Amino acid sequence: MIFERKNIGGEIAFYGLTDWWLNNFSDDEQKYIIEHYHPMGTDPNRSPLIDGELINSNTSRVMFLVCLATWFVSPKDRDIGRKIVEKSLEFQEINNDDEVLDRHFAFSTAIPFYYYERENPIMLEKTIQICLSQIEIATKAAAAFFNKYPGSSLPIHLGYEQLVIIYDKQKNLKEAIKLCRQAKEQGWSGSWDNRIERYYKKLEKNKYKLK
């Protein structure tokens, strides 16, 4: 099955992703994605990805890619999913609350795709960089959450959670404690006090000195 540019409609065309779609996925991958991606309520005989003409959508381009990636999280699909989340991270607009939250969720979706292969040093380093990038916008994301959902509590922040775990495994306990304190101060949900206590005990046990 070979798809030409003129035959691409649907969500791919609507979000301006035709070149990316054609250039980054093989014919077999395109066919596989089309066969497996069918959100509830869509026509089983048509692909919302490439069929028809989409006139408008309440979903941003970033969140479309984030949602698409979640269909391809199993080990056999992970290469496809990773290509999708990588594309979602290319769009860096954070000019308003929606864009900040879109980027926040894009980071959260991307982190597991790389951490699954953490035994590969390249993938582990990529995980760390994505976590740091999400942490970099954490204060803006927190403000956006409170603006959009007043009176609610902040959810778990995967960037903080995952990077703390990585630092713990690397015995970089000073940085792990620093991140726990930072996440707690910003209000992100998590057992930060328990983690801090546990890391202090590890430091004491191994006779580290915490500045």
Backbone torsions as a table, in degrees:
resi	resn	phi	psi	omega
1	MET	NA	117.3	-179.6
2	ILE	-115.3	125.2	-179.5
3	PHE	-101.0	131.9	176.2
4	GLU	-103.5	158.8	-177.4
5	ARG	-54.9	-40.0	-176.1
6	LYS	-68.3	-18.4	-178.7
7	ASN	-93.1	-1.7	-175.7
8	ILE	-91.7	120.6	175.3
9	GLY	-128.6	-137.9	174.3
10	GLY	54.7	-149.5	-175.5
11	GLU	-67.4	-36.2	-179.0
12	ILE	-60.4	-46.4	179.2
13	ALA	-69.5	-42.4	-177.5
14	PHE	-58.0	-40.6	-177.4
15	TYR	-90.4	9.3	176.0
16	GLY	69.1	36.0	-174.1
17	LEU	-112.5	15.2	-175.0
18	THR	-60.7	-48.9	-179.5
19	ASP	-62.1	-42.9	177.8
20	TRP	-59.7	-45.9	-179.1
21	TRP	-59.7	-46.5	-176.1
22	LEU	-74.7	-33.0	-173.8
23	ASN	-89.9	-19.0	-173.1
24	ASN	-110.0	-10.0	178.8
25	PHE	-124.6	134.7	176.4
26	SER	-68.2	168.3	177.3
27	ASP	-58.1	-41.3	179.2
28	ASP	-65.9	-39.0	178.8
29	GLU	-66.6	-41.8	178.0
30	GLN	-59.7	-46.1	179.0
31	LYS	-61.1	-42.4	-179.4
32	TYR	-63.7	-45.5	-179.9
33	ILE	-61.4	-44.7	-179.4
34	ILE	-62.2	-40.3	-178.5
35	GLU	-70.0	-28.8	-174.3
36	HIS	-98.3	-17.7	-176.9
37	TYR	-99.3	101.6	176.3
38	HIS	-142.9	85.7	179.2
39	PRO	-57.7	154.2	-180.0
40	MET	-56.5	136.0	177.0
41	GLY	92.7	-7.0	179.8
42	THR	-89.3	156.1	-179.6
43	ASP	-67.2	119.6	-178.6
44	PRO	-65.1	-15.3	-178.9
45	ASN	-96.1	-0.7	179.4
46	ARG	-133.3	151.6	178.1
47	SER	-97.7	120.0	176.7
48	PRO	-64.3	-17.8	-179.8
49	LEU	-70.2	-44.5	-170.9
50	ILE	-127.6	-7.7	-176.0
51	ASP	-99.3	144.9	175.8
52	GLY	75.9	-174.6	-179.7
53	GLU	-120.9	117.2	177.2
54	LEU	-87.2	123.5	-175.0
55	ILE	-89.2	-42.7	179.6
56	ASN	-152.8	165.6	179.8
57	SER	-158.1	145.0	174.8
58	ASN	-86.4	-4.0	-178.4
59	THR	-97.8	131.1	179.1
60	SER	-72.2	165.6	178.5
61	ARG	-61.2	-42.4	-179.7
62	VAL	-62.1	-46.8	-177.5
63	MET	-70.6	-30.0	172.7
64	PHE	-59.1	-46.9	-179.9
65	LEU	-66.2	-39.9	177.7
66	VAL	-59.5	-47.3	-179.4
67	CYS	-65.7	-40.2	178.6
68	LEU	-61.5	-41.3	-178.6
69	ALA	-61.1	-33.3	-176.8
70	THR	-67.5	-12.7	175.6
71	TRP	-80.8	-8.0	-172.5
72	PHE	-133.4	58.9	-176.1
73	VAL	-107.1	-10.7	-179.6
74	SER	-69.1	157.2	-177.4
75	PRO	-52.3	-39.7	-177.6
76	LYS	-73.6	-18.4	-177.9
77	ASP	-104.2	0.3	-167.6
78	ARG	-64.5	-32.6	178.1
79	ASP	-63.6	-39.1	176.8
80	ILE	-66.4	-48.4	-179.8
81	GLY	-58.3	-38.4	-178.9
82	ARG	-66.4	-38.5	176.6
83	LYS	-60.5	-37.5	-178.0
84	ILE	-70.9	-45.6	-179.2
85	VAL	-68.3	-32.9	176.4
86	GLU	-60.3	-39.8	178.2
87	LYS	-66.3	-39.2	-179.3
88	SER	-62.6	-28.6	-178.3
89	LEU	-81.0	-10.5	178.9
90	GLU	-71.1	-26.0	-176.4
91	PHE	-91.7	110.1	-167.9
92	GLN	-109.1	14.4	-179.1
93	GLU	-64.7	129.2	174.1
94	ILE	-138.8	53.5	-176.2
95	ASN	-87.6	-13.7	178.9
96	ASN	-147.9	175.5	-175.1
97	ASP	-59.4	-42.1	-178.2
98	ASP	-62.9	-42.5	-179.8
99	GLU	-67.4	-37.7	176.9
100	VAL	-62.2	-45.7	-178.5
101	LEU	-69.5	-36.1	175.9
102	ASP	-58.4	-46.6	-178.7
103	ARG	-67.0	-39.8	176.6
104	HIS	-56.6	-47.9	-178.6
105	PHE	-70.0	-31.5	176.6
106	ALA	-62.8	-42.6	176.9
107	PHE	-62.3	-45.0	-178.8
108	SER	-60.6	-38.0	179.7
109	THR	-71.9	-35.8	-176.4
110	ALA	-72.3	-36.9	-172.3
111	ILE	-52.3	-49.7	-178.1
112	PRO	-63.4	-31.9	-178.8
113	PHE	-61.1	-29.1	179.5
114	TYR	-95.0	-38.2	-177.1
115	TYR	-67.5	-27.1	176.3
116	TYR	-55.4	-29.7	-177.8
117	GLU	-111.4	39.4	-174.6
118	ARG	-65.0	-17.7	177.2
119	GLU	-67.4	-20.2	173.9
120	ASN	-84.5	116.1	-176.5
121	PRO	-55.4	-33.3	179.2
122	ILE	-66.0	-43.0	179.8
123	MET	-68.7	-37.4	178.1
124	LEU	-64.6	-43.3	179.1
125	GLU	-64.4	-38.0	177.3
126	LYS	-63.9	-40.5	176.6
127	THR	-58.5	-46.7	-179.3
128	ILE	-60.7	-43.4	-178.6
129	GLN	-65.6	-38.4	178.0
130	ILE	-67.6	-41.5	176.6
131	CYS	-59.0	-46.1	-179.9
132	LEU	-63.3	-37.4	179.0
133	SER	-66.1	-39.2	177.9
134	GLN	-68.8	-39.3	177.7
135	ILE	-64.0	-33.9	-179.4
136	GLU	-60.3	-31.5	179.6
137	ILE	-104.1	14.7	-173.4
138	ALA	-62.2	-40.6	-179.5
139	THR	-66.7	-38.7	177.4
140	LYS	-67.8	-39.2	178.9
141	ALA	-65.1	-40.9	178.2
142	ALA	-61.3	-45.4	179.1
143	ALA	-62.1	-40.2	179.8
144	ALA	-65.1	-39.4	176.4
145	PHE	-60.2	-48.2	-177.4
146	PHE	-65.9	-34.8	177.7
147	ASN	-68.0	-40.1	-176.3
148	LYS	-82.8	-32.0	-178.3
149	TYR	-128.2	69.0	-177.1
150	PRO	-59.2	138.3	179.5
151	GLY	86.1	-5.0	-179.6
152	SER	-92.9	165.3	176.2
153	SER	-96.7	152.5	177.9
154	LEU	-70.3	143.9	177.2
155	PRO	-78.5	-174.2	173.0
156	ILE	-67.2	141.5	177.7
157	HIS	-104.4	108.2	-173.0
158	LEU	-65.0	-33.3	179.1
159	GLY	-60.5	-47.4	176.3
160	TYR	-62.9	-49.5	-176.3
161	GLU	-57.5	-49.4	-174.9
162	GLN	-69.7	-40.0	-178.0
163	LEU	-70.1	-34.0	175.3
164	VAL	-62.0	-42.5	178.7
165	ILE	-63.6	-43.1	179.4
166	ILE	-62.4	-46.4	179.6
167	TYR	-63.3	-36.7	176.7
168	ASP	-61.2	-47.2	179.7
169	LYS	-64.0	-30.9	179.2
170	GLN	-85.2	0.8	-178.1
171	LYS	63.3	26.0	175.7
172	ASN	-94.7	66.6	-169.9
173	LEU	-71.8	-29.2	177.9
174	LYS	-61.6	-45.5	178.8
175	GLU	-69.0	-34.9	177.9
176	ALA	-62.3	-44.0	178.3
177	ILE	-64.6	-42.2	179.1
178	LYS	-58.5	-44.1	179.8
179	LEU	-67.2	-40.2	177.5
180	CYS	-59.3	-44.6	179.0
181	ARG	-63.3	-41.2	-178.7
182	GLN	-65.5	-45.3	179.6
183	ALA	-63.4	-41.8	178.6
184	LYS	-63.2	-43.8	-178.9
185	GLU	-62.5	-36.5	-179.9
186	GLN	-77.8	-15.7	175.7
187	GLY	98.3	9.6	179.7
188	TRP	-71.9	138.3	-177.7
189	SER	-64.4	147.2	179.5
190	GLY	154.8	160.7	-179.8
191	SER	-87.7	61.1	-173.1
192	TRP	-66.3	-42.5	-179.6
193	ASP	-61.9	-42.1	179.0
194	ASN	-63.8	-41.1	178.6
195	ARG	-63.9	-45.7	-179.6
196	ILE	-59.1	-45.2	179.1
197	GLU	-61.0	-43.1	-179.0
198	ARG	-65.1	-39.7	-178.8
199	TYR	-71.6	-34.7	175.1
200	TYR	-62.3	-40.3	179.3
201	LYS	-64.3	-37.5	177.2
202	LYS	-65.7	-40.2	178.0
203	LEU	-62.3	-43.8	-179.4
204	GLU	-65.5	-42.1	-179.2
205	LYS	-62.7	-37.9	-177.8
206	ASN	-95.6	8.9	174.3
207	LYS	60.2	36.3	173.1
208	TYR	-81.0	156.8	175.5
209	LYS	-112.7	121.2	179.9
210	LEU	-94.0	123.9	-179.9
211	LYS	-74.6	NA	NA
